[in-house]
Amino acid sequence: MCPYLCLRGHIAPIVAAKVITDPGVLDLAQMVMVRCDMLAACTEEPGRITRRYGTPALAEAQGLVSDWMRKTGLGISWAGGQQ
């Protein structure tokens, strides 16, 4: 069991206070939020997140995630053989 989690799955306040004061964690958290916003912008309907299979919105989101994965050294493969 993770020592940072309380019984209900929430981060313990003392641990959270330590994490929040670490500048590196704040930078990573900000990067995650920016990437979430970037993914949310890949949509067919403004104001909603809609990405149906085969649409440009889905292809754009897949492209973003693929780029992020490649930058970390992860390999990318698609069921259709495209990379």
N, C-alpha and C positions, 0 to 999 in steps of 0.2 A: 504494500500500500504506500502511496506517495506521502512523504512526511509533511508536504506543504498543504495538503487538503484537510479540511475539517470533515466531519461526518456527513454533512449535506453537500459536499463537493465544492465548497467555497474556499478560497485561499485564506489562511489564517491572517488576521490583521497585522501581527508582528512581522510575519514573513513578507506580506504585501508592502509594508512600510520600507523594509530593506530593499526590495526589488524596485520600488518606485523611485528610490533615491539614486539608483545606479544609472548614470548617464547612458551607458551602452544599451541597457534594457529600454530606456525611453526612446533612443534612436531606432531600435528594432521595432518597437511598438508603433512608432510613427510610420515606418516603412510599411508595416503590415496594413495599417489603416489606409495609406495612400494606394497600395495595391488593391485593397478591397474596393476603394472608390473607382479605380481603373477598371476592375472587372464589372462593377455595377454599371458602368457607362457602356458596356458591350451589351446592348439590348435592342430589341425590335420595337419596344414601346417606351417612349420617354416617360419617366416617373415610375416605371415598373421594371423589374428584371425579368425579361422574357428572352429565352434563347432556345428556339426549337431546333431539332436536328436538321443539319444541312443548311442552316441559314448563315448569312454573313456575320451576324452577331455571335453565333457559336464559334465560327472560324476565327473571329477576332479574339475572343476570350481564350480559345485554345492556343492561339499564337502567343499571347501574352504569357500564359502559364508555361508554355514550352520554352520561351526565351528565359524566363526566370529559372527554370529547371536546368537548362544548359549552362547558365552562368554559374551554377553551383556544382557543375560537373556531373549531373545526373544524365543518364541516357534517356532518349525519347523514342518510343515506337508506337505505331498506330496499328489497329487491327487490319486496316486496308493496306498496310505496307508503306504508307507515306511517312516521311520523317522530316 
